[in-house]
Amino acid sequence: MTKRAVSLTGSPSIAWLERPVSHAGVVLLAVLIAAAPWVLFFDPIAGMRRAHIPRDPSAIYRLYGDDFAYVAAARTLPRTLANLFVPHNAHIVPAWRVLTWALVAWSGSLVKLPAVLAQAAYGILVAVMLMTARLVARETGRAGLGLAAMAAVGTTSVMASPACWYSAGQTLWAGFGILATLWYAQCWRRRPSIAALVLAAISAALAGWFWTIGYMAGPVAAVYLWLDGRRRCRLAAAVPLCASVLALLLAMGLGGGKI
């Protein structure tokens, strides 16, 4: 540590804290933050002085509520396609039905399905946390703000239900779609490419097909691009917006009459 660093901060310890964190350090912090909900929601580590039962989410998961309806409608691919635009609780969620079919097929049997659903429930929470961190860090240019956003999103008690219950995670999948749409919109702002616009449109459409709130992906990304001010960004704002509108019209056209 240099004398200059000490003189500017007045303390060697403060000067050490002000040193930039390495890439490996950022990755380690991200891993620790991603594991925080696991500890907070499941309490898996038995303490030395506290007697409690460590809970493994894969071991304690049981199908519950909407799980039965979605799994029953996705046992086979033909059955999934037949129910693709069938409303459930007034929501038309074809992407969610395809995802459920994929997880059922991946599990191989109903006996193994609860563990697979538990992993999917926690996995999407971690994915949302990581996407939030990356999006904020790249937008602000500060990794610390990205990690703070990651912690704020993942450690709130609001996330306990979707982290523990597969069917409650529809909102997280829709939220991931919104974040993905913003990510590709951000890619367009930084370096325009047709691929970025196409992926933004796909993300916007899929977000609404996971859960109704996901249809906000298009409007949110459109506002984000419009506020950039540059002509190419304002023209590109129409892409995710139109994708969300078209996805909504298609869903309502094929399934709206069954609500």
C-alpha positions in Angstrom: 0.0 0.0 0.0 1.4 3.4 -1.0 1.9 6.4 1.2 -0.3 8.3 -1.2 -3.2 5.9 -0.7 -2.9 6.2 3.1 -2.7 10.0 3.0 -5.8 10.3 0.9 -8.0 8.1 3.1 -6.4 8.7 6.4 -6.4 5.0 7.3 -4.6 2.0 5.8 -7.7 -0.2 6.4 -10.0 2.3 4.5 -7.5 2.5 1.7 -7.6 -1.3 1.4 -11.4 -1.3 1.3 -11.3 1.2 -1.6 -9.2 -1.0 -3.8 -11.1 -2.4 -6.8 -12.3 -5.9 -6.5 -10.9 -8.4 -9.0 -13.0 -10.3 -11.5 -12.6 -13.5 -9.4 -13.8 -11.5 -6.4 -16.9 -10.3 -8.2 -17.7 -13.8 -9.3 -17.3 -15.1 -5.7 -19.6 -12.4 -4.3 -22.2 -13.2 -7.0 -22.1 -16.9 -6.0 -22.5 -16.1 -2.3 -25.4 -13.7 -3.1 -27.1 -16.4 -5.3 -26.8 -18.8 -2.4 -28.4 -16.4 0.1 -32.1 -17.3 -0.7 -31.2 -21.0 -0.3 -30.0 -20.3 3.3 -32.8 -17.8 4.1 -35.7 -19.8 2.7 -34.7 -23.3 3.4 -32.3 -23.0 6.4 -30.2 -26.0 5.1 -27.1 -25.6 7.4 -27.5 -26.9 11.0 -25.8 -24.5 13.4 -23.5 -25.6 16.2 -25.7 -24.3 18.9 -29.2 -24.5 17.4 -31.2 -27.7 17.0 -33.2 -27.7 13.8 -33.8 -29.9 10.8 -31.8 -28.9 7.7 -34.2 -28.7 4.8 -33.1 -29.8 1.3 -35.6 -28.2 -1.2 -35.2 -31.2 -3.5 -36.1 -33.6 -0.7 -39.0 -31.7 0.8 -40.8 -30.6 -2.4 -44.3 -31.9 -2.9 -46.7 -31.1 -5.8 -49.2 -28.5 -4.7 -52.2 -26.6 -6.0 -51.7 -25.5 -9.6 -48.8 -28.0 -10.0 -51.3 -30.8 -10.5 -53.3 -29.0 -13.2 -50.2 -28.0 -15.2 -48.5 -31.4 -14.9 -51.6 -33.3 -15.8 -52.0 -31.2 -19.0 -48.3 -31.7 -19.9 -47.8 -35.4 -19.4 -47.1 -35.9 -23.2 -46.3 -33.6 -26.1 -49.6 -34.2 -27.9 -51.5 -33.5 -24.6 -49.4 -30.3 -24.1 -50.1 -29.1 -27.7 -53.8 -29.7 -27.2 -53.8 -27.6 -24.0 -51.3 -25.0 -25.3 -53.8 -22.0 -25.3 -56.2 -23.4 -22.8 -56.7 -20.7 -20.0 -55.9 -21.6 -16.4 -57.2 -19.1 -13.8 -57.8 -16.7 -16.7 -54.2 -16.8 -17.8 -53.2 -18.2 -21.3 -49.6 -19.4 -20.8 -48.4 -21.5 -23.8 -44.7 -21.0 -22.9 -45.3 -22.2 -19.4 -47.1 -25.3 -20.6 -44.2 -26.2 -22.9 -41.7 -25.6 -20.1 -43.7 -27.9 -17.8 -43.8 -30.6 -20.5 -40.0 -30.3 -20.8 -39.5 -30.7 -17.1 -41.9 -33.7 -16.9 -40.0 -35.3 -19.8 -36.7 -34.6 -18.2 -37.7 -36.1 -14.9 -38.5 -39.4 -16.6 -41.1 -40.4 -13.9 -43.6 -38.8 -11.6 -41.5 -40.1 -8.6 -38.6 -37.9 -9.7 -40.7 -34.9 -10.8 -40.9 -33.1 -7.4 -37.1 -32.9 -7.2 -36.9 -31.5 -10.8 -39.6 -28.9 -10.1 -37.8 -27.9 -6.9 -34.6 -27.3 -8.9 -36.5 -25.4 -11.6 -38.1 -23.2 -9.0 -34.9 -22.2 -7.4 -33.0 -22.1 -10.7 -35.2 -19.4 -12.2 -34.8 -17.2 -9.0 -31.0 -17.4 -9.4 -31.4 -16.7 -13.2 -33.4 -13.6 -12.5 -30.9 -12.4 -9.8 -27.9 -12.9 -12.2 -29.7 -11.2 -15.1 -30.6 -8.3 -12.9 -27.0 -7.9 -11.7 -25.6 -8.1 -15.2 -28.2 -5.6 -16.6 -27.6 -3.1 -13.9 -23.8 -3.4 -13.9 -23.6 -2.9 -17.7 -26.1 0.0 -17.6 -24.3 1.8 -14.8 -20.7 0.6 -15.4 -20.5 -0.3 -11.7 -20.3 -4.0 -10.6 -21.1 -3.0 -7.1 -24.5 -1.6 -8.0 -25.2 -4.8 -10.0 -24.4 -7.0 -7.0 -26.6 -4.8 -4.8 -29.5 -5.1 -7.2 -29.0 -8.8 -7.3 -29.1 -9.0 -3.5 -32.2 -6.7 -3.3 -34.1 -8.8 -5.8 -33.3 -12.3 -4.4 -33.3 -11.9 -0.7 -36.7 -10.3 -0.2 -39.4 -12.5 1.5 -41.6 -11.9 -1.6 -39.4 -14.4 -3.4 -39.9 -17.2 -0.8 -43.0 -18.5 -2.5 -41.7 -18.8 -6.1 -38.4 -20.2 -4.8 -40.3 -23.0 -3.0 -43.2 -23.6 -5.3 -42.9 -24.3 -9.0 -46.2 -22.9 -10.1 -45.7 -19.7 -8.2 -42.6 -19.1 -10.3 -44.6 -18.2 -13.4 -44.0 -14.5 -12.5 -40.3 -15.1 -12.3 -40.2 -16.6 -15.7 -42.2 -13.7 -17.0 -39.8 -11.3 -15.2 -36.8 -13.1 -16.7 -38.4 -12.5 -20.1 -38.8 -8.8 -19.3 -35.2 -8.6 -18.2 -34.0 -10.5 -21.3 -35.9 -8.1 -23.5 -34.2 -5.2 -21.8 -30.9 -6.9 -22.2 -31.2 -7.2 -25.9 -32.5 -3.7 -26.1 -29.4 -2.6 -24.3 -27.3 -4.6 -26.8 -29.0 -2.7 -29.6 -28.1 0.6 -27.9 -24.5 -0.4 -27.5 -23.9 -2.1 -30.8 -26.9 -2.3 -33.2 -27.5 -5.7 -34.8 -30.5 -7.5 -36.4 -29.9 -10.4 -34.0 -30.4 -8.1 -31.0 -33.8 -6.9 -32.3 -34.9 -10.5 -33.2 -34.0 -11.8 -29.7 -35.7 -8.8 -28.1 -38.9 -9.6 -30.0 -38.8 -13.3 -29.1 -38.1 -12.5 -25.4 -41.0 -10.0 -25.3 -43.4 -12.5 -26.8 -42.3 -15.4 -24.5 -42.5 -13.2 -21.4 -46.2 -12.7 -21.9 -46.7 -16.4 -22.6 -45.2 -17.3 -19.3 -47.5 -15.0 -17.3 -49.8 -12.1 -18.2 -47.6 -9.5 -16.5 -44.9 -10.5 -19.0 -46.7 -8.5 -21.7 -45.2 -5.5 -20.1 -41.8 -6.5 -21.7 -42.6 -4.8 -24.9 -43.8 -1.4 -23.5 -40.9 -1.3 -20.9 -38.2 -2.0 -23.6 -39.9 0.5 -25.9 -39.7 3.2 -23.3 -36.1 2.3 -22.6 -35.1 2.6 -26.2 -37.2 5.7 -26.9 -35.6 7.6 -24.0 -32.2 7.0 -25.6 -33.1 9.8 -28.0 -31.2 8.6 -31.0 -33.3 7.9 -34.1 -32.2 4.3 -34.6 -33.2 3.5 -31.0 -36.6 5.2 -31.3 -37.3 3.3 -34.5 -36.2 0.0 -32.8 -38.6 0.7 -29.9 -41.4 -0.5 -32.1 -40.0 -4.0 -32.4 -40.5 -5.3 -28.8 -43.7 -3.4 -28.5 -45.2 -4.9 -31.6 -43.9 -8.4 -30.5 -45.8 -8.1 -27.2 -49.0 -6.9 -28.9 -48.9 -9.6 -31.5 -48.3 -12.3 -28.8 -51.2 -11.0 -26.8 -53.5 -10.9 -29.9 -52.5 -14.4 -30.8 -53.1 -15.7 -27.3 -56.5 -14.1 -27.0 -57.4 -15.2 -30.5 -56.7 -18.8 -29.8 -57.7 -19.0 -26.2 -59.6 -16.0 -25.2 -63.0 -17.5 -26.0 -62.3 -20.3 -23.5 -61.9 -17.9 -20.5 
